[in-house]
Amino acid sequence: MSTIQRAPWGERTDPKRVSWMIEGAYKERFEKLAEHAGVSAAVFLERVIEHLEDELTDRGLPNWWPQPELKDGELPIDTA
């Protein structure tokens, strides 16, 4: 059994508990990825979010996220 790295106690300045429903297979896959990385799911999620910051477009979304479909004559306006 491997040791899972967790964030040191008191390191987070504004910790929040997340509570949302996701498909079980995705949750299990995410937890396996975190385990493979040797960290808790919370630490893994924080690192994923930090990594995404480097991939954001001018719309504030990852470059792989679908572009919204524009209506004829409509200009893309950043509302984020």
Secondary structure, 3 states (H helix, E strand, C coil): CCCCECCCCCCCCCCCCCCCCCCHHHHHHHHHHHHHHCECHHHHHHHHHHHHHHHECCCCCECCCCCCCCCCCCCCCCCC
